[in-house]
Amino acid sequence: MPPLVHPASLFRFRFSCTRLPSLAPFGESQAKACLLPEMSGVVNVPDLGSLSIGWHPDGLVVRAALRGAGGQRWCHATKPEDSDGVHLWIATRPTGDSHRAGRFCRRLAILPSGGGRQARDPLVVAAAIPRATIIPGAEADPLQLPAVLGSDLASVTAPVCLDGWQVDAVLKAAVFPGWDPEEQPVLGFFAAFVDRRLGQIPLFAPPEYPWDSDPTTWSSLELKA
């Protein structure tokens, strides 16, 4: 018989994020030092992925890997929400009480393929957040329309893996509206793996929670000095 209250609902996770000496792809030792705790037993999802994240005043560095996904990928730049990859939700000015994402929230899909002329190159896409608020009179919010991020905003590589995939991404500060680590060193943060065969694997909340659209279900990322 399942518990009346899901164990994950009793916690609001806050993870430490290590400051890096430069905004550059992870080395092996850096990736291990920045590896986030594995929470699959708490949120009741398969333990198949790992995520490392570090920060620099100029942006974020990410390494994500998913095991057991086989060698086939389904990645489309025009359909990032459904594409295989790691999906990140970042709020640079988290309020903690709004159930709808606002102007300081960003969703990014980091995909191991789908880019380039033959759709084989890794890429980073700004994906839509369901039910996100639109401020009247403001310019079109890039959160609302998928847009491949160029090398001036993000870079990503995807080493060859036999049974899954890995992506290494550098995300520049300009990607995140309201980015100011000195003024706001705690970010709203969530991550999930998406795979056409395995389904959605959220890292810090149960699959049935509305984490794709509701910032109150997200965790926090503390940017350590």
N, C-alpha and C positions, 0 to 999 in steps of 0.2 A: 504494500500500500504506500503510495507516494506521500511525503510529508505535506501537511497543510500549508506550511510556509516554506518556500524555497530557501535553502541556506544562504544563497548569494544575496537574497533581499535583506539580510541582516547586516550587510557590510557596504561601506562606500570606500572602495579601494583608492589608495594614493600611492603612486610609485615614484621613486627617486630617479631622476634623469641626470646622468653624469655630464659635466661640461667637458667638451673636447678642445684640444689645442688648436684645431683648425677645422674648417668645413670641408672635409674630404671623406671619401669612402672609408669604411671601417677596415682596419687590419684585424687579423684573427684575435689578438689579445684584447683589442678594444671592443670587438663584438662580444666576447665573453664577459668582459667587465660591465657592459651595458645591457646584458640579457635580462629581460623582465621575468619576474616569477611566473612559474607555470601554474595556472589556476583551473585546469580542466576538471580536476576532481571536485572543486567547489561548484562550478557552474554546470557540471554534468555534460561535458562535450568530449569528443575523442581527443586524446593527447597526441596530436600529429604535427603540430606546428611550433615554431619558436620565433620570437621577435626581440630584436635588440634596437634600442633607440638612444641616441645621445644628442646633445644640443651644443650650439655655439651662438654667440650673438647674431651671427649672420644666417641662422637657420637650424634645421634638424637633419640628422643622419640616421638612416634606417637600414636594417637588414632583416629580412623575413624569409623563412623557409617552411615549406609544407612537404611532409613525407607521405608516402602511400597514395599519391595522386596519379601514378602512372606517367606515361610520357606524352599524352595528348593534352592540348590546351584549347580552351575556348575563350578567346580574348578579342574583343571588338571595341575600337576606339569610340564608336558611336553608341555603344551599349555598355558603358562601364559598370553600371549597377549590377549587371548580371555576369560580368566577365570574371574568369578565374584570376585570382591575385589576392593581395592583401589590401584591405580597405581601412583607411584611417579617418577618424573624426577628430578634429581639433577645434577647440574654442579658446581663443586668446583672451577673452574677457568673460569667463564663466560667471553666471549669476547664481546657479544652483537651484533656481526655483521655476524657471521657464520650461515648459514642456515642448516648446517649439524653437528650432534653431534660428538664430538671428544673423545680423550682418557680420559678426565676428566669429562665425562658425564656418568651417571648411571641411568638406569631405573629399578625400583623394583616393583614387584607385591606382595602385601600383601593380602593373601587369607584366608578366614575364614575356609576353609576346603581343602581337596585334599592331605593331607600328612598322613604319617603313613601307617601301613599295610592295614588298611581298608579305607584309603583315607578320614578320618574324622577329622584329626588334622589340625589346622591352620599352615601355612608355609609362608616363604618369598622366592621369586624366582627372580633371576636376569634375566630380560627379554631383548630381543633384541630391539634396537632402529632402525627403518627403515632408510636406507641411511646413517648410521653412517660411518665415515671415518675409515679406517684401515691404520695405519702407516707402511710403508714398512720396513721389517726387524724386526718388533716388535713381541713379543710373542702373541699367540692367545688372543684376547681381550674377557674377560668374558661377555662383553655386547652382543656379537654376538651369544652366545649360552645360552639357558636357563639352569640355574644351581640352585638347591635348596641350600639355605644358611644354614649352620649348626649352632648349638648353640654357636659356638665360634665366629660367626659373627652377628647373629641375633636371637632374641627370640620373640615369638608372642603367645598371647592367644586370644580366641574368646568366650566371655561370651554368654550364650544362650539368644536369642532374639526371640520374638514371630512373629514379622512382619518385618524381615530384619536381619541385622547382625552388629556386632561390632568387631573390632580388636584392640588390644593394642600391639604395637611392640617396641622393643628396637633394634636400628640399630647401630652397633659399627663403629668407625671411619675407620677401615680397609676396610669396604664395599665401601668407597668412595675414589677413587684414587685422590691424590692431596689434601686431607683434611688437612687444616691448618688454623683454625679460627683466629689466631693472624695475619697471613700474609694476609689472604683473608676472611674478615668477612661477605661478601655478596655472597650468592650462587644464581645461576640460579635455578629456582624452578617451577615445575608445578605438578598438581594432577588431577586425574579424577577417577570417579567411573565407574566400568564396571559391567553390569548386563545383563544376557541373555534375560530377559523379558523387562527391562526398557531401555536397550541400553547403549550407552556411555554418561556419564554426566561429561563433563569437568568443573572444578571449576572456571577457570579464563579466559577462551577464548571461543568463539562460537564453536559449534560442527563442523562446516565446516572448521575451520582453521586447518592447518597441525601441530598441537601441539604435535602429537605423535612422530614427527621426526625433527621439526624445532625449535632450541633453541631461535630464535628471537621472537617466539610467547610466550615464557615462562615469568613468573614473576620473582621477586627477593625475596630472604629471607635474611633479615638483622639480623645477630647474635648479639643480644644486650649483652653488658657486664653485 
